Amino acid sequence: MAQRGDDESASRLPTDSMAAFHEEAERVAQRLEELVNARRAEIRAPAPKARSVLSAEITTGPMPLAQVVGARHSGRLLGNLLVDRGCLTSDEIQYALTKQHDSGMPLGQILVELGLLDERVLLELLAEQLRMETIDLRRTTIDRAICVLLPEGDARRLCAVPVSRTGRQIDVAIANPTNNAVVRELVETLCAPVRLLLASRSEIEATIDHFHRPAITQP
C-alpha cells in the first residue's frame, strides 16, 4: 500500500509544478502589460504642467527689462571724425582732451563750450559716429503730457526729454546716449521701452524750460 501512495505522489508532482509555472508566467505577463500601458500613457499624454508653469512665470513674474533702441557705435572716435572732416586740427582736439581730463565732460560738449565747434555740426557727426537718428526739437510738436512723464529734475540731470509715444515705447531726445548709467536710469524712471533720438543739449534744455515752466495766470 505504501508503495502505491508514493507512486501517486510522484505522478502528481509534474502536474502541480506545471500549474505553478503557468501561474507565475501569467503574473509576469500581466505585470509587463501594466508597465507597457503605463509607458504608453506617459508618451501620449501632453505636458501641460511644463507649459502652464512657464506661462505663469511670464504673466505673473517680474516684468522683463525694458529694451532700449539707441546708439550703435561705429567704432570711430569723435576726434578722428572731426579731423577727417576738416572741422578741427589735431592740436585743437588734444587741447580739448586735456580739458576733458580735468572736467570729465563729453568731448563734444567741451568743444562747443570752447567755441571750437558749432553745436549742429557736432550733432551731425555724433549721429554718424553712433549711427543714430537725430531730432530737431525746434521743429517738433511735443505733447506736454508726454514731456512731463520725466520729472523736471530728472530731465535736467539726465539731459533728456520724452517727445512721443507709440504703444508702450517712448521716444526720448537725449544729449548723451552713450552714458549707460544715464540710459539705465531713464528707462527705470519711465518704466517703459525707449527709443533714443539724438538732440542738442541747448534744445533739450530749452524744451525743459518751456514745458516745465509754471503756467502764468492772467489777472
Rosetta blueprint (number, residue, H / E / L):
1 M L
2 A H
3 Q H
4 R H
5 G H
6 D H
7 D H
8 E H
9 S H
10 A H
11 S H
12 R H
13 L H
14 P H
15 T H
16 D H
17 S H
18 M H
19 A H
20 A H
21 F H
22 H H
23 E H
24 E H
25 A H
26 E H
27 R H
28 V H
29 A H
30 Q H
31 R H
32 L H
33 E H
34 E H
35 L H
36 V H
37 N H
38 A H
39 R H
40 R H
41 A H
42 E H
43 I H
44 R H
45 A L
46 P L
47 A L
48 P H
49 K H
50 A H
51 R H
52 S H
53 V H
54 L H
55 S H
56 A H
57 E H
58 I H
59 T H
60 T H
61 G L
62 P L
63 M L
64 P L
65 L L
66 A L
67 Q L
68 V E
69 V E
70 G L
71 A L
72 R L
73 H L
74 S L
75 G L
76 R L
77 L L
78 L H
79 G H
80 N H
81 L H
82 L H
83 V H
84 D H
85 R L
86 G L
87 C L
88 L L
89 T L
90 S H
91 D H
92 E H
93 I H
94 Q H
95 Y H
96 A H
97 L H
98 T H
99 K H
100 Q H
101 H H
102 D H
103 S H
104 G L
105 M L
106 P L
107 L H
108 G H
109 Q H
110 I H
111 L H
112 V H
113 E H
114 L L
115 G L
116 L L
117 L L
118 D L
119 E H
120 R H
121 V H
122 L H
123 L H
124 E H
125 L H
126 L H
127 A H
128 E H
129 Q H
130 L H
131 R L
132 M L
133 E L
134 T E
135 I L
136 D L
137 L H
138 R H
139 R H
140 T L
141 T L
142 I L
143 D L
144 R H
145 A H
146 I H
147 C H
148 V L
149 L L
150 L L
151 P L
152 E H
153 G H
154 D H
155 A H
156 R H
157 R H
158 L H
159 C L
160 A E
161 V E
162 P E
163 V E
164 S E
165 R E
166 T E
167 G L
168 R L
169 Q E
170 I E
171 D E
172 V E
173 A E
174 I E
175 A L
176 N L
177 P L
178 T L
179 N L
180 N H
181 A H
182 V H
183 V H
184 R H
185 E H
186 L H
187 V H
188 E H
189 T H
190 L H
191 C L
192 A L
193 P L
194 V E
195 R E
196 L E
197 L E
198 L E
199 A L
200 S L
201 R H
202 S H
203 E H
204 I H
205 E H
206 A H
207 T H
208 I H
209 D H
210 H H
211 F H
212 H H
213 R L
214 P L
215 A L
216 I L
217 T L
218 Q L
219 P L
